[in-house]
């Protein structure tokens, strides 16, 4: 199955449009593009656009370009360019030889700007940004013409060429399209085509002192590349008349792409504003763009999210025309579904409590068989060592158990996974009254199964050997925000102080120490899915929690299918 097939749930309005264009012979080859601005890392919202653009191209036998809209050198860095390429490939897509940059077209864009001046459709404006903002008008009031709007062609050409030559400081002048300051669409009120920026560009260095606006460069770049379907998110819908105006008014434009808009992805407990993500990194709220709490693709990769889970999630939410917000539980469900099928099982104790099996011979140990995956016999078994001293999860013991607690408590018998029945006989505490050790006995006749006399236990808990388990730091990640709909304008007030819990004293099966920096997640039985973090190094084993085991979305979905009511 191709990546496109894996991400295509069936027809949607974009695919219907593409099919209709091919049927009507308006196009013979479908050409799409994914056009990120290299001013930050890609996030999960971009994954939807990547899957759509690359998926449509592959499905219809066309091609998809990767084009960097690198028109603002003050915010763009080579780091972002490299990260974007890595993320697109990680998600499962490849642009082949079709890697482009808006900066490839700077000279052509400039020549077209001069053509617009010659045709009386562009002028150089000396107003300040504040003056232009005041004169732009509002949604209910028209704008006012600039006092420089009627400059002659020769004066405008001279000023633009001097702007290009670097004669003027930043902000001194701009080149604007001459459209209609009374237009009901504010984007058509003489938008800026070029502004002065004395900045070093990642690709062109200091060659240019003026840079095109995104709106000016975007459509013309599409036209140069022969894009047939320019697929954008809904916030660009009001920009489409401007997109078309440039293509209609520039002489010699090689093609006229059409822009189509779809709803962007919004997730609960998540902010996808690149401005906010940049501030989270800059102000130290997270450790970087690849912090596993971030909704960036780099953060998800570090957290152990499989790319196929992202593609499946995008497939499930579909492509719509109306904005909506998707429950983060739906995304986590997609991650669990993929991991449950392929992640091998291991035992890990995150908050260790020591157990001494008093009737087990001192100095003796034995190897027990443990399955690597309960639903895939082909993955085989592994050996785990059992001995007199073990660690169990602190939450699996309660000195005064509440009703319904079926794990360890004084006098109660439980099953140790793959091992024996054990009974807690004594609780050892320190001087502060804290439980530090359990003294237990085991039944040798219950190895690996049930009791020969038929008695049953209701609790099965995991464990690791105290002698050969390995220490590790385990990082448990939770939502970065407390509110399901965090306010981007005041995001810092809504940050979750418990978004990261570092468990420095965890103990893991020794086989996990050999996993190195492999990002392939494993399931810590009864705990969740975890993967090694790049911080792992000799003598320090670090694991990140990818996602927990609890899956509310699966229950909600099942209830909806069966027609049951959900809370």
C-alpha positions in Angstrom: 0.0 0.0 0.0 1.3 3.4 -0.9 1.5 6.3 1.5 -1.3 8.0 -0.4 -3.5 5.0 -0.1 -2.8 4.8 3.6 -3.8 8.5 4.0 -6.8 8.6 1.7 -10.2 7.8 3.4 -12.1 8.2 0.1 -13.4 11.2 -1.7 -13.5 14.7 -0.2 -14.3 18.0 -1.9 -10.7 18.6 -2.8 -10.3 15.2 -4.5 -13.7 15.7 -6.2 -12.4 19.0 -7.7 -9.2 17.3 -8.9 -11.1 14.4 -10.5 -13.5 16.8 -12.2 -10.6 18.9 -13.6 -9.0 15.8 -15.0 -12.3 14.5 -16.5 -12.9 17.9 -18.1 -9.3 17.9 -19.5 -8.6 21.2 -17.7 -5.4 19.5 -16.6 -3.6 16.4 -17.7 -1.1 16.2 -14.8 -1.9 17.2 -11.2 0.8 19.3 -9.6 0.4 20.3 -5.9 2.9 21.8 -3.5 3.6 22.0 0.2 4.9 25.6 0.8 6.1 26.1 4.4 7.7 29.3 5.6 11.1 28.3 7.2 10.5 30.4 10.3 9.9 27.5 12.7 9.4 23.8 13.0 6.4 22.0 11.5 3.6 21.0 13.8 0.7 18.5 13.6 -1.4 21.0 11.7 1.2 20.9 8.9 0.9 17.1 8.9 -2.6 17.5 7.6 -1.5 19.7 4.8 1.5 17.5 3.9 -0.7 14.4 3.8 -3.3 16.2 1.6 -0.9 17.7 -0.9 1.4 14.8 -1.3 -1.5 12.3 -1.0 -3.6 14.0 -3.7 -0.6 14.2 -6.1 0.3 10.5 -5.6 -3.3 9.3 -5.8 -3.9 11.0 -9.2 -0.5 10.2 -10.7 0.9 13.7 -10.4 3.7 15.3 -8.3 4.0 17.4 -5.2 6.7 20.1 -4.8 8.3 21.1 -1.6 8.7 24.9 -1.8 10.1 27.1 0.9 8.4 30.5 0.9 11.5 32.2 2.1 10.5 35.8 1.8 11.3 37.1 5.3 15.0 36.6 6.2 14.6 38.2 9.6 12.8 35.1 10.9 14.2 32.4 8.7 17.1 30.1 9.5 18.8 27.1 7.9 18.0 25.1 11.0 14.3 25.4 10.1 14.9 24.5 6.5 16.8 21.3 7.5 14.1 20.4 10.1 11.3 20.8 7.6 12.9 18.5 5.1 13.6 15.9 7.8 10.0 16.1 9.0 8.4 15.7 5.6 10.6 12.6 4.9 9.9 11.2 8.4 6.1 11.5 7.7 6.7 9.3 4.6 6.8 11.6 1.7 9.4 12.6 -0.9 9.5 15.5 -3.3 12.2 13.9 -5.5 13.9 16.5 -7.7 11.1 19.0 -7.0 12.6 21.1 -4.3 12.1 24.8 -4.8 12.4 28.2 -3.0 10.5 31.4 -3.5 14.0 33.0 -3.5 14.7 31.1 -6.7 12.3 33.5 -8.3 13.3 36.8 -6.7 14.7 38.3 -10.0 11.5 37.3 -12.0 9.3 38.6 -9.2 11.2 41.9 -9.2 10.8 42.3 -13.0 7.1 41.7 -12.8 6.9 44.4 -10.1 8.5 46.8 -12.5 6.0 45.7 -15.2 3.1 46.5 -12.8 4.6 50.0 -12.3 4.8 50.5 -16.0 1.1 49.5 -16.3 0.1 52.0 -13.6 -0.8 49.2 -11.2 1.9 49.7 -8.5 3.5 52.6 -6.8 6.1 53.4 -4.1 4.6 54.7 -0.9 6.6 56.8 1.6 4.0 56.5 4.4 5.0 55.0 7.7 3.5 51.7 8.8 1.3 53.6 11.3 0.1 56.0 8.6 -0.7 53.1 6.2 -2.6 51.3 9.0 -4.6 54.4 9.8 -5.5 55.0 6.2 -6.4 51.4 5.5 -9.9 51.8 6.9 -12.0 49.2 8.7 -14.4 46.4 7.8 -17.2 49.1 7.7 -15.2 52.1 6.5 -13.3 52.4 3.2 -9.6 53.3 3.2 -8.0 56.5 2.0 -5.7 56.8 -0.9 -2.0 57.4 -0.1 -0.7 60.9 -1.0 2.0 59.1 -3.0 -0.5 57.0 -5.0 -0.3 59.1 -8.2 3.4 59.3 -8.6 4.6 59.0 -12.2 5.8 55.7 -13.7 9.4 57.1 -14.0 9.5 58.3 -10.4 8.2 54.9 -9.1 10.7 53.0 -11.2 13.5 55.2 -10.0 12.5 54.8 -6.3 12.0 51.0 -6.6 15.5 50.6 -8.2 17.1 52.7 -5.5 15.2 50.6 -2.9 16.7 47.5 -4.5 20.2 49.1 -4.5 20.0 49.6 -0.7 19.8 53.4 -0.6 17.0 53.6 2.0 16.7 52.3 5.6 14.3 49.7 6.7 10.7 50.9 6.7 11.4 54.1 4.7 9.3 53.0 1.7 7.3 50.1 0.3 6.0 49.1 -3.1 2.2 48.7 -3.1 -0.2 47.4 -5.7 -2.7 50.0 -6.9 -6.1 48.2 -6.6 -9.0 49.7 -4.6 -8.8 51.4 -1.2 -12.6 51.2 -1.0 -12.8 47.5 -1.6 -14.9 45.5 0.8 -12.0 43.0 1.0 -9.3 44.7 3.0 -6.6 42.5 1.3 -7.3 44.4 -1.9 -6.7 47.9 -0.4 -3.4 48.5 -2.1 -1.4 45.6 -0.5 2.3 45.7 0.0 4.4 44.0 -2.7 7.9 44.8 -1.5 9.4 46.2 1.8 13.0 47.2 2.6 14.8 44.7 4.7 18.6 44.9 5.2 19.0 41.3 6.4 21.1 38.3 5.5 19.0 35.7 3.7 19.8 32.0 4.3 20.2 31.4 0.5 20.8 34.8 -1.2 22.9 36.4 1.5 23.0 40.2 1.2 22.2 40.3 -2.5 18.8 41.8 -1.9 17.7 44.8 0.2 14.1 44.4 -0.6 11.9 41.3 -0.2 8.5 40.4 -1.7 5.5 40.0 0.6 4.1 36.5 1.1 0.9 37.4 -0.8 2.9 38.7 -3.8 5.4 35.8 -4.0 3.0 33.0 -3.3 0.7 32.9 -6.4 3.5 33.8 -8.8 5.7 31.0 -7.5 2.8 28.7 -8.0 2.4 29.9 -11.6 6.1 29.6 -12.3 6.1 26.0 -11.1 2.9 25.1 -13.0 0.9 24.2 -9.9 -2.6 23.1 -10.9 -4.2 23.1 -7.4 -3.0 25.5 -4.8 -4.4 24.0 -1.6 -4.4 26.3 1.4 -6.1 26.5 4.8 -9.2 28.6 5.4 -7.4 31.7 6.7 -6.3 32.3 3.1 -9.8 32.4 1.7 -10.0 36.2 1.8 -6.6 36.3 0.1 -7.8 34.4 -2.9 -9.1 37.6 -4.8 -5.6 39.1 -4.3 -4.0 35.8 -5.4 -6.1 36.0 -8.6 -5.6 39.7 -9.1 -1.8 39.3 -9.4 -2.1 36.4 -11.8 -4.7 38.4 -13.9 -2.7 41.6 -14.0 0.9 40.4 -14.5 1.8 40.2 -18.2 3.4 37.0 -19.4 2.5 34.9 -16.4 3.1 31.3 -17.4 0.0 29.7 -15.9 -3.0 30.5 -13.7 -3.3 28.1 -10.8 -6.5 28.0 -8.7 -6.5 28.3 -5.0 -8.7 26.0 -2.8 -9.1 26.3 0.9 -9.8 23.6 3.5 -10.2 23.6 7.3 -7.1 23.7 9.3 -6.5 21.2 12.2 -7.3 22.4 15.7 -6.8 20.1 18.7 -8.0 20.3 22.3 -5.4 21.2 24.9 -3.1 22.4 22.1 -2.0 25.7 20.5 -0.7 25.5 17.0 0.2 29.2 16.6 3.7 29.4 15.4 4.1 32.7 17.3 3.1 30.9 20.5 5.3 27.9 19.8 8.3 30.2 19.2 7.6 32.0 22.5 7.4 28.7 24.3 10.9 27.8 23.1 12.4 31.3 23.4 11.1 31.9 27.0 12.2 28.5 28.2 8.8 27.0 28.9 10.0 23.9 27.0 13.4 22.6 26.3 13.3 23.2 22.6 11.4 22.7 19.3 11.7 19.0 19.8 10.5 18.9 23.4 8.0 16.0 23.5 5.3 18.2 25.0 5.4 20.3 21.8 2.9 19.6 19.0 5.8 19.8 16.5 6.6 16.8 14.3 10.1 16.9 15.8 8.6 16.7 19.3 6.3 13.9 18.4 9.1 11.9 16.8 11.2 12.3 20.0 8.2 11.2 22.0 8.0 8.0 19.9 4.8 8.8 17.9 4.9 6.5 14.8 4.5 8.5 11.5 1.9 6.0 10.3 -0.2 6.9 13.4 -0.1 10.6 12.3 -1.1 9.6 8.7 -3.9 7.5 10.1 -5.1 10.3 12.3 -5.2 12.7 9.4 -7.1 10.1 7.4 -9.7 9.8 10.1 -10.4 13.5 10.6 -10.8 14.0 6.8 -10.9 17.2 4.7 -13.7 19.7 5.4 -14.6 23.2 4.5 -15.6 24.3 8.1 -13.2 24.8 11.0 -13.7 22.5 14.0 -11.7 21.2 17.0 -10.7 17.6 17.3 -10.4 15.9 20.6 -6.8 15.1 21.5 -8.0 11.7 22.7 -8.7 10.8 19.0 -5.1 11.4 18.1 -3.9 9.4 21.1 -6.2 6.6 20.1 -4.6 6.5 16.7 -1.1 6.3 18.3 -2.2 3.5 20.6 -3.7 1.5 17.7 -0.4 1.5 15.9 1.8 0.9 18.9 -0.4 -1.9 20.3 0.1 -3.9 17.1 3.9 -3.6 16.9 5.4 -2.6 20.2 7.1 -5.4 22.2 6.2 -5.8 25.8 8.6 -5.3 28.7 8.3 -4.8 32.4 9.4 -1.6 34.1 8.8 -0.3 37.6 8.6 3.5 37.6 8.2 4.1 41.4 10.0 1.1 43.0 9.0 -0.5 46.2 11.3 -3.3 47.4 9.9 -6.8 48.0 11.8 -9.6 49.8 10.5 -13.1 49.2 11.5 -14.6 52.6 11.0 -18.3 51.7 12.9 -18.0 48.4 16.5 -19.4 48.9 19.0 -16.7 49.4 21.5 -16.4 46.6 19.3 -18.4 44.2 17.7 -17.1 41.0 15.9 -18.6 38.0 14.9 -17.7 34.5 11.2 -17.4 33.5 9.7 -17.1 30.0 7.8 -13.9 29.1 6.0 -13.3 25.8 7.2 -10.4 23.7 3.7 -9.7 22.3 0.5 -11.4 23.4 -1.1 -11.2 20.0 2.0 -12.0 17.8 3.5 -15.4 18.6 6.1 -14.8 15.9 7.8 -12.3 18.1 8.6 -15.1 20.5 9.6 -15.0 24.1 12.4 -13.6 26.3 14.0 -14.7 29.6 13.5 -12.7 32.7 15.3 -13.4 36.0 13.4 -14.0 39.3 15.1 -14.0 42.7 14.7 -13.3 46.3 14.6 -9.5 46.0 12.3 -7.7 43.6 10.8 -4.3 42.9 7.1 -3.7 42.4 5.2 -0.5 41.7 4.6 1.5 44.8 1.0 2.1 43.6 0.4 -1.7 43.6 0.6 -1.7 47.4 -1.9 -0.3 49.9 -1.6 -0.9 53.6 -5.2 -0.3 54.2 -6.9 -1.2 50.9 -10.1 0.4 49.8 -12.9 -1.6 48.3 -12.1 -2.9 44.9 -8.3 -2.8 45.4 -7.0 -6.2 44.3 -3.3 -5.7 44.4 -0.8 -6.2 47.3 -1.9 -5.5 50.8 -1.1 -7.2 54.2 -2.3 -10.8 54.0 -3.5 -10.7 50.4 -2.2 -13.0 47.7 -1.5 -11.7 44.1 0.1 -13.1 41.0 3.5 -11.8 39.9 3.4 -11.6 36.1 5.0 -14.7 34.5 6.2 -15.8 38.0 4.4 -17.0 41.2 1.7 -16.2 43.6 3.0 -14.1 46.5 1.5 -13.0 49.8 2.4 -9.9 51.8 3.4 -10.9 55.4 5.1 -7.8 56.8 5.3 -4.1 56.0 8.7 -2.4 56.8 8.7 1.4 57.5 11.4 4.0 58.1 11.4 6.3 61.1 9.1 8.7 59.2 6.5 6.0 58.9 7.0 5.6 55.2 6.7 2.1 53.7 10.2 1.1 52.3 9.9 -2.7 52.0 7.5 -5.6 51.9 8.2 -9.0 53.3 6.4 -11.7 51.3 6.2 -15.4 50.8 5.7 -17.3 47.5 4.1 -20.5 46.5 6.6 -22.6 44.5 3.7 -24.6 43.0 2.3 -21.6 41.1 5.2 -21.0 38.7 4.0 -19.3 35.5 0.3 -20.2 36.0 -2.5 -21.0 38.4 -2.4 -22.8 41.7 -2.7 -26.6 41.5 -5.4 -26.5 44.2 -7.6 -24.3 42.1 -7.5 -21.2 44.2 -7.7 -17.9 42.3 -6.3 -14.5 42.7 -7.8 -11.3 41.4 -4.7 -9.3 41.0 -1.7 -9.6 38.7 1.1 -7.1 39.0 4.4 -6.5 37.2 7.9 -6.6 38.8 11.6 -6.5 38.0 14.5 -8.3 39.7 16.4 -6.1 42.2 19.7 -7.7 41.2 19.7 -7.4 37.4 17.2 -4.7 36.6 18.7 -1.5 35.3 18.2 2.1 36.6 16.7 4.6 34.3 15.2 8.1 34.2 11.7 8.0 32.9 10.0 11.2 31.7 6.2 11.2 31.9 4.6 13.8 29.7 1.1 15.3 30.1 -0.7 18.0 28.3 1.2 21.3 28.1 -2.0 23.3 28.8 -4.7 22.9 31.5 -7.6 24.1 29.4 -9.1 22.2 26.5 -9.2 25.5 24.6 -6.1 27.4 25.7 -6.0 31.1 25.0 -3.2 31.9 22.6 -3.2 35.6 23.8 -2.5 34.6 27.4 -1.0 31.1 27.0 1.5 31.4 29.8 -1.3 31.6 32.4 -2.7 28.3 31.2 0.5 26.3 31.2 0.2 23.0 33.1 2.9 22.9 35.9 2.6 19.1 35.8 3.2 18.6 32.1 6.5 16.8 32.8 7.2 14.4 35.6 10.8 13.1 35.8 11.1 9.7 37.6 14.8 9.4 38.3 14.7 6.1 40.2 12.9 3.8 37.7 14.0 0.2 37.3 13.7 -1.6 34.0 14.2 -5.1 32.5 17.9 -5.4 31.6 17.1 -6.0 27.9 15.9 -2.3 27.7 19.5 -1.2 28.4 20.6 -2.6 25.0 18.0 -0.6 23.1 20.4 2.3 22.7 18.9 5.3 21.1 16.4 3.3 19.0 13.2 5.4 18.7 11.0 2.3 18.4 8.6 2.4 21.4 7.9 -0.6 23.7 5.0 -1.2 26.0 5.9 -1.1 29.7 3.3 -3.5 30.8 0.4 -1.8 32.7 2.2 1.5 32.3 2.0 2.7 28.7 4.2 3.1 25.6 7.7 4.4 26.0 10.8 5.0 23.8 14.4 5.9 24.5 15.3 9.6 24.4 18.3 11.1 22.6 19.6 12.1 26.0 20.5 8.4 26.6 24.2 7.9 26.8 26.6 5.3 28.4 25.7 5.1 32.1 22.4 7.0 31.7 19.3 5.4 30.3 16.4 7.8 29.5 12.9 6.9 28.4 10.0 9.1 27.3 6.4 8.1 27.7 4.8 8.2 24.2 1.2 7.7 25.4 -0.5 6.0 28.3 -2.7 2.8 28.1 -6.0 4.4 29.0 -8.0 5.0 25.8 -11.2 7.0 26.3 -11.7 7.7 22.6 -12.0 4.0 21.8 -14.8 3.7 24.4 -16.5 6.8 23.1 -16.2 5.5 19.5 -17.6 2.1 20.4 -20.5 3.7 22.2 -21.3 5.9 19.3 -21.3 2.9 16.9 -23.6 0.9 19.2 -25.9 3.9 19.7 -25.2 4.2 23.4 -25.2 7.5 25.2 -21.9 8.9 26.3 -21.2 11.2 29.2 
